[in-house]
Amino acid sequence: MNLINKDYIEKFLSELVRLPETSTMLEIRHLAEKEGYPILRPSTAAFLNVLIGLKKPVSALEIGTSIGYSGSLILQAMGPEGRLITVDSDEDILETARKYFEKQGVANRVTLIAGDGGDVLHHLEDSFDFIFLDGPKAQYLLYLPDCIRLLRNGGVLVCDDVLFYGMVAKDELVRKRKITIVKRMRKFLRSLVENPAFGTTIVPIGDGISISVKKEVEF
């Protein structure tokens, strides 16, 4: 049961949207469905594709590689000049993603980093036009200061799953084992929307997605 949108709306959108998926991206999606790997929902993927197409970033950072579907989408939407750094703590998953990047001929445009997202972010010194945050949900708040530091003025920060099965919006939906994640996500969203460096909106598609644009002024 979808707790963000009505099931019939999600089904309609999934059947309606036509993602520019390569044959390899379809292969990744089928593997994810078979093995249970987390990848973007079709409605979220379509939204992300349009957003990146509008922004046309040259440099992008992704926290949470999984098996490479979202990275493939980002690279395709960026165009041939775009470069991606993607981070995941699971080296086996990263190796699977690497093989899919190579299969699509984009391996020369992507740098894969194995490690804890917080540690990697803290040590990065590059700046980015686009950051996609899709790692451990309980760590989003921890990641935020470095995301602000690494994002160029006018850059876009997109965070996935910010409504977390609807639990973030309604106490009655919160499962006991998820209380900590929900509390941290609520604090993260408040910090995000109240941060003077950003203009932020939250869209209730997929499992909730936030979009923040870094203002072109210094704070």
C-alpha positions in Angstrom: 0.0 0.0 0.0 1.3 3.4 -1.0 1.0 5.9 1.9 2.2 9.0 0.0 -0.1 8.8 -3.0 -3.2 6.8 -3.8 -2.2 3.4 -5.2 -4.2 4.0 -8.4 -2.4 7.4 -8.9 1.0 5.8 -8.5 0.0 2.9 -10.9 -1.3 5.4 -13.4 1.8 7.5 -13.4 4.1 4.5 -13.5 2.3 3.3 -16.7 2.1 6.8 -18.2 5.6 8.1 -17.9 8.2 7.0 -20.4 11.7 7.1 -19.0 14.6 7.3 -21.4 16.0 4.0 -20.0 18.8 2.3 -21.8 18.6 -1.5 -22.2 21.1 -1.8 -19.4 19.0 0.4 -17.1 16.1 -1.9 -17.8 18.3 -4.8 -16.9 19.3 -3.0 -13.6 15.6 -2.5 -12.8 14.7 -6.1 -13.4 17.6 -7.2 -11.2 16.5 -4.8 -8.4 12.9 -6.2 -8.6 14.2 -9.8 -8.5 16.8 -9.4 -5.7 15.3 -6.5 -3.7 17.9 -3.9 -4.3 16.6 -0.3 -3.7 16.3 1.8 -6.8 14.3 4.8 -7.8 10.5 4.4 -8.3 9.4 5.3 -11.8 7.6 8.5 -10.8 10.6 9.7 -8.9 13.0 8.7 -11.7 10.9 10.7 -14.2 10.9 13.7 -12.0 14.7 13.5 -11.4 15.3 13.1 -15.1 13.3 16.3 -16.0 14.9 18.3 -13.1 18.5 17.4 -14.2 17.6 18.1 -17.8 16.5 21.6 -16.8 19.5 22.3 -14.6 22.1 20.6 -17.0 24.8 20.2 -14.2 28.3 19.5 -15.2 29.3 17.9 -11.9 27.2 15.8 -9.7 27.6 13.9 -6.4 25.4 11.0 -5.3 25.3 9.5 -1.8 23.8 6.0 -2.1 24.9 4.2 -5.3 23.0 0.9 -4.9 23.5 -1.0 -8.2 23.8 2.0 -10.4 20.3 2.8 -11.6 20.1 6.4 -10.3 23.7 7.1 -11.3 22.9 5.9 -14.8 19.9 8.2 -15.0 21.9 11.2 -13.7 24.7 10.6 -16.2 22.3 10.3 -19.1 20.3 13.4 -18.1 23.5 15.5 -17.6 24.7 14.8 -21.1 28.1 13.8 -22.4 30.0 16.5 -20.5 28.6 15.6 -17.1 30.7 13.9 -14.4 29.5 12.0 -11.4 31.0 11.0 -8.1 28.9 8.3 -6.4 29.4 6.9 -2.8 28.3 3.7 -1.1 29.5 1.8 1.9 28.9 -1.6 0.3 31.8 -2.6 -1.9 30.0 -5.5 -3.5 27.1 -3.3 -4.6 29.6 -0.8 -5.9 31.3 -3.5 -8.0 27.9 -4.4 -9.5 27.3 -0.7 -10.3 30.7 -0.4 -11.8 30.0 -3.3 -14.2 26.8 -1.6 -15.3 28.5 1.7 -15.9 31.1 0.0 -18.0 28.4 -1.8 -19.9 26.8 1.5 -20.8 30.1 3.1 -21.8 30.0 5.8 -19.1 32.7 4.4 -16.7 35.1 7.2 -17.7 32.6 9.8 -16.5 32.0 8.3 -13.0 34.1 7.9 -9.9 32.9 5.3 -7.4 34.0 5.7 -3.8 33.6 3.0 -1.2 33.0 4.3 2.3 30.7 5.8 4.9 28.8 8.7 3.4 29.5 11.1 6.2 33.3 10.4 6.2 33.5 10.8 2.4 31.5 14.0 2.4 33.6 15.5 5.1 36.8 14.9 3.1 35.6 15.9 -0.3 36.9 19.3 -1.5 35.3 19.5 -5.0 32.2 21.6 -5.6 29.1 20.3 -7.4 26.2 21.7 -9.4 24.0 18.9 -8.3 23.8 16.6 -5.2 21.5 13.6 -4.9 21.1 12.3 -1.4 19.7 8.8 -1.2 21.8 7.1 1.5 20.9 6.0 5.0 17.9 8.1 6.0 18.9 8.5 9.6 22.1 10.2 8.5 20.6 12.9 6.3 20.9 15.6 9.1 24.5 14.6 9.6 25.2 15.0 5.9 23.6 18.4 5.5 26.4 20.8 6.5 28.8 19.2 4.0 26.2 19.2 1.3 25.8 22.9 1.8 29.6 23.4 1.7 30.1 21.3 -1.4 27.1 22.7 -3.4 27.9 25.6 -5.7 25.7 28.7 -5.5 22.8 28.1 -7.7 23.3 24.4 -7.3 20.5 21.9 -6.6 20.3 19.4 -3.7 17.7 16.6 -4.1 16.9 14.2 -1.2 14.9 11.1 -1.7 12.5 9.2 0.6 12.1 12.2 2.9 8.5 11.3 3.9 9.5 7.7 4.7 6.4 5.7 4.0 4.3 8.6 5.3 5.6 8.2 8.8 7.3 11.6 8.8 3.9 13.2 8.3 1.7 11.2 10.7 2.5 9.8 14.1 0.0 7.1 13.8 1.9 5.5 11.0 5.2 5.3 12.8 6.5 1.8 13.6 8.4 1.4 16.8 11.6 0.3 15.2 11.5 3.3 12.9 11.0 6.0 15.6 14.6 7.2 15.5 14.7 7.5 11.7 11.4 9.4 11.7 12.6 11.8 14.4 15.8 12.5 12.6 14.1 13.0 9.2 11.7 15.5 10.7 14.6 17.4 12.2 16.4 17.2 8.9 13.4 18.6 7.0 13.0 21.5 9.4 16.7 22.3 9.2 16.5 22.2 5.4 13.4 24.4 4.9 14.6 26.9 7.6 18.1 27.2 6.3 18.7 30.7 4.8 21.1 29.3 2.2 18.4 27.4 0.5 15.0 27.8 -1.2 13.3 24.4 -0.6 10.2 22.6 -1.6 9.0 19.0 -0.8 7.0 17.0 -3.4 4.9 14.0 -2.4 5.8 11.7 -5.2 7.4 8.3 -4.7 8.3 8.2 -1.0 8.7 12.0 -0.9 11.4 14.1 -2.5 12.9 17.5 -1.4 14.4 20.0 -3.8 16.6 22.7 -2.5 18.4 25.5 -4.6 21.4 27.1 -3.0 20.9 30.9 -3.1 23.6 32.8 -5.0 24.7 34.8 -2.0 27.2 34.2 0.8 26.0 33.4 4.3 
